[in-house]
Amino acid sequence: MIRLSHIGKHFGTLHVLKDVSVDAPEGSVTALIGPSGSGKSTLLRCVNLLEIPESGDLELGDARLSFAPGARVPFDDIQRVRRQTGMVFQNFQLFPHRNVLENVMEGLVTVQRWPRERAAERARELLDKVGMLQKADAWPATLSGGQQQRVAIARALAPSPRVLLCDEPTSALDPGLAAEVVDVLRRLAAEGMTMLMATHDLRLAASIAQRVVFLENGVVVEANSAAAIFTQPADTRTRKFVATLTEGLPQAWASSRIAS
């Protein structure tokens, strides 16, 4: 479904991504983990071209793009990629002047030109799916962080994307609210939704990801199954990073969670 090959990206003099290659198979969940500044969120944003790579290739569904320094990516190619992706942001990014139903409808009405009645029906269906239908008329400011993120997931799913991209979907939430979001994402994964997520949340990655990619300083250090990364990482750097994530968790939590 997603193949990133030899992706490179600079921000000024900062070399953020260095020859990064990642595959995310259809129907699977792939988690990008790594310390802050490792490039995982930038890599995710390169998938739907919120950031344009300077080198490498991207395959996503029926889109095939190659990048070169300074080269312009045709707008039609950008649209072809974005039509196949939905994006869930760390800080929800809901429209404060739209109620919950209108937030989910917005892209369908303004971008895809759906009739409002049809868009509202689709929005209600998705709000029901994420357990937020009872809040359809509420304003974002009245919702908890977990509720806002569930609305954001519904909005990302509205145009029926082939891939759901999640950028630190639980990092702004306390553990109780994060659990609400993890439950929704777990159900989507069970339904076969292809997902690529950047996260530092071990509980999220271990509970739903089949494959984990560890990045450090813009380089892929290790990519393997979730079970291998969290219980028997091959690289010392991965081992040290996973150890920092598991501090404070019950002993052997990760391995027992993956095994279940």
N, C-alpha and C positions, 0 to 999 in steps of 0.2 A: 504493500500500500504506500509506504513512504520509504524512499531511499535517498539519503544524503551522502554524496561522495566528494571527499576532499574539499570540504567547505572552508573558506577563509574569510575573515572579517576583521577590519580595523575600525576603531573610533579614534581618529587623529593618529597619534603615534602609538596608541595602545593596541597591541595585537590580541584581539579577544578570542578568535577562533583560528586554530592552526591545523589545517589539513584534516578536518574532522569528518569521519564517515560513520553513519548510523543507519541501521535498517529497523523499520517498525512494521512487522507483518500484519496483514489484514486480519481483523478480528481479535487482535491481541492488545495488551496494555504494556507499554514500554515506559519506564521511569528513568528520567535523567537526574542523577544525584551528584553532589559535589559541593565544596565550600563556596561561600559567597565570592563572586568574582571569577568563578570557574568557567563561565560562558554558557551555562545551561539555559538560562532564560533567553539569551541572545540567540542561541541555536534554535530554540522553540519559535522565536519570532521570525527567524529566517525561513521557517517552513511555510508560513502564510504571507511571507514577503512584507511584513511590517518593518523588517530590516532586510536590505538587499545584500546578499553575499557578494564578495569581490572575486571569488574563484570557486570552482567546483561545479557540481551538477545536482539538480533536484528532480526526483521523480515522485509524483504524487497522483495516484489514480491515472487519469488519461493525460496529465500534464508532464512534459519533459522540458526542462530548462537548463541552460548552461550559462555560467556567469564569468565575466572578465572585468578587471579594474576599469572603472569609468564607463562601462557599457550600459546602455539604457535597456531596461526590461520593458517590452511592449505592454501597454495597458491591458490588452486582451489576454495576455499570458498571466498577468497578475490576477485578473478577474477569474480566469479559468481555475487557478489555484484556490482563490478565496471562496469560490462557490462550493468547493469540496471540503472546506474546513469550518469548524466552529471554534471560537476562542473563549476561554474562561480565564479572567484576569485575577490577580492576587487581591485587588481592592474593589472587586465587584463591577465597578464602572456602570452602575445603573443610572438612568436619566432621573434626576431628582424631581423634575417637573412632570413626570409621567407616572401614573399608578402602575401597579404590578402587571396587570393585564396589558396595558399600553406598552410597557417596556418590552414584553415578549413579542408583541405584535409589530413593533416599530420597523424592524428590518424587512419583514414580509410586505408591509404596506409601502414603505418609502423606497426600498431598493428593488424588491421583486414585483411590486405593483399588484399585489393581491387585493381583491375586494376586502373591505374592512370586516364584513361578516364572516368570510372564510378565514381571514387571519385571526379573528377573535376565537373562532371554533378551534383552530389549531393551537392557539395560546392556552386556552382552557384545558385542552387535552394534555399539554405538556406540564402545565402547573399541577394538574392532578397527578401526573407521573412523578413529580418531585415533591409531592405532599404540600403544595402551596396554593391549591385552588381556593381554599377558604380565605386567602389573603388577596384575591384578585383585585379588589378595589382599594387596597391599602397603598399608602405612599412609602417609598423606600426608607425614608427617615424614621418610620415607625417600626421597622423590622430589626430583628437581631442580625448580627453578622452572618450566622449560619443560614438564616432565612434569605437574606440578600444573595448569598452565594448560590442557594438553590434556585432562586429566580434567575440569576445569571446563567446557570446551567440550562434552564429551560429556554432562555433566549438564544443561547448558542446552538441548541438543538432544533430551533424553530425551522430553519430552512432545510432540515434533513441532511446535514453534512455527512460525508463518508468518514471523516476523521474529527475527533474532538481533541483540541489542544488545551492543556491546562497549565497555567503558569502559577505555581505555588498556590493551589486552590484552597489550602487550609492554613497558610502561614499567618493570616491576619486574625485567626480565630482561637479562642481558648479551647481546651481539649473537649469540653462538652459539646460546643457548637461545631467543632471540627468533625466530631463523630457523625453528626447529621449529614454533612457533606460527603464523608467517606462512604456512608451507607448508600447514598444516591449513586455515587460513582461505581461502587461495587455492583449495584444492580444493573447499571448500564454495561459494565464489563461482562456480567453474566449473560446479557442479551447479545453479546458479540460486537459491541461498539469498539471500533479501533480508536485507541487513545495513546497520545504521547504527552507525558507530563513532566514538568520540571518541579522537583519537590525536595525538601529536606526532611519531610515527615516520614520517618521509618514505618510508622503504623500504616500509613496510606500506601507506600510503595510495597511493603511486605504483604499487605492484605489483598491487593488486586493486581499487581504487576506480574507478568510472566517473565519479563526481561528487564534488566537494569543495566544502565550505562553510567559509569563513574567518570566524571570529567574533573580535571584539575589544571589550572593555568591554560585553559583553552585547548587542552589535548585530551583525547579519549585514553584513559589509563587502562580501563578494563571494561569489557562488556560480556555479560553472561546471564544465565537464568537467575531469577531472584533468589532461589535457594542457594545457588553457588556463591553469589555476591555476599549474601548476608550470613552464611554459615561457614563457607570455606573460600574466602577471597584469595586469589592467586598472588596479587601484588601487595607489597607491604604498605603502599600508600592507601590502597583501598581498605586494607585491614585496619589501619589507624583511623581512617575517617568513619568507618562503620562502628568502631569502638566508641567514638565520641557520640554517635547518634544513639547508641544503646545505653549510655550512662543514665542511671536512674530508672531504667526499665527492669522488671523482674528478670531474674537470671534465666537464660535460654528462651526469653520471650520470642525473639525473632524466629528461631528455628522451629519452635512449637507452632507459631502462628502460620508460618509457611507450610508446615506439614499438614495443617488442618485445611 
